[in-house]
Amino acid sequence: MDSKLLILAAAVVLSLGACRDDTANAQQEADEAAAAAEDARQSASEALDSAGAAAREGYDAAAAGAREATADSREAMHRAGDATEATAREAAADASEAAAEAARASSDAMDRAAERADTAAEDARDDQ
């Protein structure tokens, strides 16, 4: 019976040693898991930073594009305004020229009518 007790005691000591070894392994694995979790947290943080930077760059690019489009629109409006103003000036000049031509034509017609009237008056005096 002493030998059985001795064997049982040896088994308990070996089991405790194995447990202690498992505890050391478990601690090492827990430390490794904690390190891996920290690495994952750091990677996630870096990914969020990169996503934020990309979003800011996208926003900045969109804002720059909007500013450029606004400037292009403003320039096109100025060109259109200039073209409209030039067209209006040209139309006014054409209208003035047409009025002058009409006045000259009327004047010429009036001159001819006046000459005819003078001629008719002279003819009437001469017939007397």
C-alpha positions in Angstrom: 0.0 0.0 0.0 2.9 2.3 0.6 4.0 1.7 -2.9 0.6 2.6 -4.2 0.7 5.8 -2.1 4.1 6.5 -3.3 3.0 6.1 -6.9 -0.1 8.2 -6.3 2.1 10.9 -4.7 4.5 10.8 -7.6 1.6 11.1 -10.0 0.2 14.1 -8.1 3.7 15.8 -8.1 4.0 15.2 -11.8 0.5 16.4 -12.5 1.2 19.6 -10.5 4.4 20.1 -12.4 2.6 19.6 -15.6 -0.1 22.0 -14.5 2.6 24.5 -13.6 4.1 24.0 -17.0 0.7 24.5 -18.6 0.2 27.6 -16.5 3.5 29.0 -17.9 2.5 28.0 -21.4 -1.0 29.5 -20.9 0.6 32.7 -19.6 2.9 32.8 -22.6 0.0 32.2 -25.0 -2.0 34.9 -23.2 0.9 37.3 -23.6 1.2 36.4 -27.3 -2.6 36.9 -27.7 -2.4 40.2 -25.9 0.5 41.3 -28.2 -1.5 40.1 -31.3 -4.5 42.1 -30.0 -2.4 45.2 -29.6 -1.0 44.7 -33.1 -4.5 44.4 -34.4 -5.6 47.5 -32.5 -2.6 49.4 -33.9 -3.4 48.2 -37.5 -7.0 49.2 -37.1 -6.0 52.6 -35.8 -3.6 53.1 -38.8 -6.4 52.0 -41.1 -8.7 54.5 -39.6 -6.1 57.2 -39.9 -5.5 56.3 -43.6 -9.3 56.3 -44.2 -9.6 59.7 -42.6 -6.7 61.0 -44.6 -8.2 59.6 -47.8 -11.5 61.2 -46.9 -9.9 64.5 -46.3 -8.0 64.3 -49.6 -11.2 63.4 -51.4 -13.0 66.3 -49.7 -10.1 68.6 -50.6 -10.1 67.4 -54.2 -13.9 67.8 -54.5 -13.7 71.3 -53.0 -10.9 72.2 -55.4 -12.9 70.8 -58.3 -15.9 72.9 -57.2 -13.8 76.0 -56.9 -12.3 75.4 -60.4 -15.8 74.8 -61.9 -17.1 78.0 -60.2 -14.2 79.9 -61.7 -14.7 78.4 -65.1 -18.5 79.2 -64.9 -17.7 82.8 -63.8 -15.2 83.2 -66.7 -17.8 81.7 -69.2 -20.4 84.1 -67.9 -18.0 87.1 -68.4 -17.2 85.9 -71.9 -20.9 85.5 -72.6 -21.6 88.9 -71.2 -18.9 90.4 -73.3 -20.2 88.7 -76.4 -23.7 89.8 -75.6 -22.5 93.4 -75.0 -20.6 93.3 -78.3 -23.6 91.9 -80.1 -25.8 94.6 -78.6 -23.4 97.3 -79.6 -23.2 95.9 -83.1 -27.0 95.7 -83.4 -27.3 99.3 -82.2 -24.7 100.4 -84.7 -26.6 98.5 -87.5 -29.8 100.2 -86.4 -28.2 103.6 -86.4 -26.8 103.0 -89.9 -30.2 101.8 -91.1 -31.8 104.9 -89.7 -29.2 107.1 -91.3 -29.7 105.4 -94.6 -33.5 105.7 -94.3 -33.1 109.4 -93.5 -30.8 109.9 -96.5 -33.3 108.0 -98.7 -36.1 110.2 -97.3 -34.0 113.3 -97.7 -33.2 112.3 -101.3 -36.9 111.6 -101.9 -37.8 114.9 -100.3 -35.2 116.7 -102.4 -36.5 115.1 -105.6 -40.1 116.0 -104.5 -39.0 119.5 -103.8 -37.2 119.7 -107.2 -40.3 118.4 -108.9 -42.4 120.9 -107.0 -40.1 123.7 -108.0 -40.1 122.5 -111.6 -43.9 122.3 -111.6 -44.1 125.9 -110.1 -41.8 127.2 -112.8 -43.7 125.4 -115.5 -46.9 126.9 -114.1 -45.4 130.4 -114.1 -44.0 130.0 -117.6 -47.4 128.8 -118.9 -48.9 132.1 -117.9 
